[in-house]
Amino acid sequence: MPAWIQILLEKIIAYHKVKNIHEIWPNLRVYVHGGVSFDPYRKGFEKLLGRPIYYIETYLASEGFIAYQALPNRKSMRLVLNNGIFYEFVLFDEKTSR
C-alpha cells in the first residue's frame, strides 16, 4: 500500500536525519505496488527520493494474482494466465446489454 510505504520512508528519513531515502538505500530502483491507484501518491514519493525510480503496478485479489504492469512506462497490465484462475470473457454488445 503506497500510503503505508510513504509513511515508512518519511520515518526512516527522519530517524537517520538525511535528505532523501537514496542516501540510505542508493540502489533503490523499483517500487512494486498494488491495491490502490498510485497517482495520488506519486508527488509525495518523488519528494522522498533522491532520483527517479520505476513504479510497477500489480493487480492482486482474493482469487489470486491477476495481472501486473509488464513495462514501467505504460499504464497497461499483462493478465497472468498460468496460475490456475479461470477467466471467462463475454462479448459486450450495447444492444443486448439493455
GROMACS elastic network, one bead per residue, 0.5 to 0.9 nm:
[ bonds ]
;  ai    aj funct       b0    kb
    1     4     6  0.55974   500
    1     5     6  0.64706   500
    1     6     6  0.87494   500
    1    33     6  0.63837   500
    1    34     6  0.64390   500
    1    35     6  0.64496   500
    1    36     6  0.71649   500
    1    38     6  0.89488   500
    2     5     6  0.51238   500
    2     6     6  0.59583   500
    2     7     6  0.86075   500
    2    33     6  0.67119   500
    2    34     6  0.79320   500
    2    35     6  0.86887   500
    2    36     6  0.78428   500
    2    37     6  0.87303   500
    2    38     6  0.68113   500
    2    41     6  0.67469   500
    2    45     6  0.87362   500
    3     6     6  0.51707   500
    3     7     6  0.63515   500
    3     8     6  0.86766   500
    3    41     6  0.72720   500
    4     7     6  0.52253   500
    4     8     6  0.61817   500
    4     9     6  0.86928   500
    5     9     6  0.60720   500
    5    10     6  0.85349   500
    6     9     6  0.51670   500
    6    10     6  0.62205   500
    6    11     6  0.86983   500
    6    41     6  0.80147   500
    6    44     6  0.74365   500
    6    45     6  0.64909   500
    6    48     6  0.81585   500
    7    10     6  0.50989   500
    7    11     6  0.62324   500
    7    12     6  0.86826   500
    8    11     6  0.51635   500
    8    12     6  0.62108   500
    8    13     6  0.86483   500
    9    12     6  0.51038   500
    9    13     6  0.61089   500
    9    14     6  0.85425   500
    9    20     6  0.87046   500
    9    21     6  0.68387   500
    9    45     6  0.86546   500
    9    48     6  0.71415   500
   10    13     6  0.52203   500
   10    14     6  0.61536   500
   10    15     6  0.85635   500
   10    20     6  0.87513   500
   10    21     6  0.84666   500
   10    48     6  0.71347   500
   11    14     6  0.51179   500
   11    15     6  0.59768   500
   11    16     6  0.85909   500
   12    15     6  0.51006   500
   12    16     6  0.61703   500
   12    17     6  0.82956   500
   12    18     6  0.87580   500
   12    21     6  0.76818   500
   12    24     6  0.88317   500
   13    16     6  0.53857   500
   13    17     6  0.57810   500
   13    18     6  0.54772   500
   13    19     6  0.68417   500
   13    20     6  0.62153   500
   13    21     6  0.61037   500
   13    23     6  0.88744   500
   13    24     6  0.82190   500
   13    48     6  0.80806   500
   14    18     6  0.68473   500
   14    19     6  0.85374   500
   15    18     6  0.81729   500
   16    24     6  0.82375   500
   17    20     6  0.89735   500
   18    21     6  0.74628   500
   18    23     6  0.66706   500
   18    24     6  0.78888   500
   19    22     6  0.85428   500
   19    23     6  0.72635   500
   19    48     6  0.77958   500
   19    49     6  0.85554   500
   19    50     6  0.79533   500
   20    23     6  0.58698   500
   20    24     6  0.77492   500
   20    47     6  0.77245   500
   20    48     6  0.50993   500
   20    49     6  0.51657   500
   20    50     6  0.54423   500
   21    24     6  0.54141   500
   21    25     6  0.60304   500
   21    26     6  0.77044   500
   21    28     6  0.84762   500
   21    48     6  0.60993   500
   21    49     6  0.54384   500
   21    50     6  0.66444   500
   22    27     6  0.73299   500
   22    28     6  0.67877   500
   22    48     6  0.84700   500
   22    49     6  0.59997   500
   22    50     6  0.52411   500
   22    51     6  0.74636   500
   23    26     6  0.58357   500
   23    49     6  0.88350   500
   23    50     6  0.74112   500
   24    27     6  0.89915   500
   25    28     6  0.56582   500
   26    29     6  0.84402   500
   26    50     6  0.86208   500
   28    31     6  0.81355   500
   28    53     6  0.73874   500
   29    51     6  0.89538   500
   29    52     6  0.78077   500
   29    54     6  0.61711   500
   29    55     6  0.87710   500
   30    53     6  0.55156   500
   30    55     6  0.58600   500
   30    56     6  0.72548   500
   31    53     6  0.73197   500
   31    54     6  0.63122   500
   31    56     6  0.62264   500
   31    57     6  0.85500   500
   32    54     6  0.83966   500
   32    55     6  0.59426   500
   32    57     6  0.58180   500
   32    58     6  0.71208   500
   33    36     6  0.82429   500
   33    38     6  0.77485   500
   33    55     6  0.74322   500
   33    56     6  0.62893   500
   33    57     6  0.50543   500
   33    58     6  0.60287   500
   33    59     6  0.86988   500
   34    37     6  0.74342   500
   34    38     6  0.78901   500
   34    56     6  0.84322   500
   34    57     6  0.54279   500
   34    59     6  0.58759   500
   34    60     6  0.69787   500
   35    38     6  0.88828   500
   35    57     6  0.87453   500
   35    58     6  0.77085   500
   35    59     6  0.68106   500
   35    60     6  0.70182   500
   35    61     6  0.84780   500
   37    40     6  0.70723   500
   37    41     6  0.82749   500
   37    57     6  0.87394   500
   38    41     6  0.54435   500
   38    42     6  0.62525   500
   38    55     6  0.87517   500
   38    57     6  0.81647   500
   39    42     6  0.52950   500
   39    43     6  0.81111   500
   40    43     6  0.73734   500
   40    44     6  0.81646   500
   41    44     6  0.53413   500
   41    45     6  0.62081   500
   41    46     6  0.87236   500
   42    45     6  0.52206   500
   42    46     6  0.62116   500
   42    47     6  0.88401   500
   43    46     6  0.50635   500
   43    47     6  0.63998   500
   43    48     6  0.89309   500
   44    47     6  0.53381   500
   44    48     6  0.67431   500
   45    48     6  0.51862   500
   45    49     6  0.64581   500
   46    49     6  0.52256   500
   46    50     6  0.78566   500
   46    51     6  0.77616   500
   46    52     6  0.71350   500
   46    53     6  0.87119   500
   47    50     6  0.78441   500
   49    52     6  0.70229   500
   49    53     6  0.82246   500
   54    72     6  0.61402   500
   54    73     6  0.82531   500
   55    72     6  0.63229   500
   55    73     6  0.85906   500
   56    68     6  0.75688   500
   56    69     6  0.57217   500
   56    70     6  0.77853   500
   56    71     6  0.78133   500
   56    72     6  0.58535   500
   56    73     6  0.89653   500
   57    67     6  0.87083   500
   57    68     6  0.59174   500
   57    69     6  0.52656   500
   57    70     6  0.86859   500
   57    72     6  0.85105   500
   57    75     6  0.85299   500
   57    77     6  0.79528   500
   58    65     6  0.81176   500
   58    66     6  0.79703   500
   58    67     6  0.59361   500
   58    69     6  0.61814   500
   58    77     6  0.78798   500
   59    64     6  0.89621   500
   59    65     6  0.64985   500
   59    66     6  0.55101   500
   59    68     6  0.59177   500
   59    69     6  0.85699   500
   59    77     6  0.83826   500
   60    63     6  0.80082   500
   60    64     6  0.60835   500
   60    66     6  0.56563   500
   60    67     6  0.71417   500
   60    68     6  0.85924   500
   61    64     6  0.52375   500
   61    65     6  0.62657   500
   61    66     6  0.68594   500
   62    65     6  0.82306   500
   63    66     6  0.80382   500
   63    85     6  0.75447   500
   64    83     6  0.79719   500
   64    84     6  0.87124   500
   64    85     6  0.73486   500
   65    68     6  0.83704   500
   65    80     6  0.71294   500
   65    83     6  0.76777   500
   65    85     6  0.87391   500
   66    78     6  0.85680   500
   66    79     6  0.60353   500
   66    80     6  0.55483   500
   66    81     6  0.80984   500
   66    83     6  0.86492   500
   66    85     6  0.82073   500
   67    70     6  0.89369   500
   67    77     6  0.59515   500
   67    78     6  0.52837   500
   67    80     6  0.52243   500
   67    81     6  0.87277   500
   68    76     6  0.84491   500
   68    77     6  0.50672   500
   68    78     6  0.53638   500
   68    79     6  0.68186   500
   68    80     6  0.75992   500
   69    72     6  0.67219   500
   69    74     6  0.75345   500
   69    75     6  0.70357   500
   69    76     6  0.61716   500
   69    78     6  0.60302   500
   69    79     6  0.89920   500
   70    74     6  0.81270   500
   70    76     6  0.78042   500
   70    77     6  0.62509   500
   70    78     6  0.60817   500
   71    74     6  0.57418   500
   71    75     6  0.81707   500
   71    76     6  0.80504   500
   71    77     6  0.82422   500
   72    75     6  0.78228   500
   74    77     6  0.81880   500
   80    83     6  0.67986   500
   80    85     6  0.86661   500
   81    84     6  0.75652   500
   81    85     6  0.72439   500
   81    86     6  0.83360   500
   81    87     6  0.83910   500
   82    85     6  0.75869   500
   83    86     6  0.89338   500
   92    95     6  0.89552   500
   92    96     6  0.81458   500
   92    97     6  0.74222   500
   93    96     6  0.55862   500
   93    97     6  0.61787   500
   94    97     6  0.51723   500
   94    98     6  0.69564   500
   95    98     6  0.64228   500
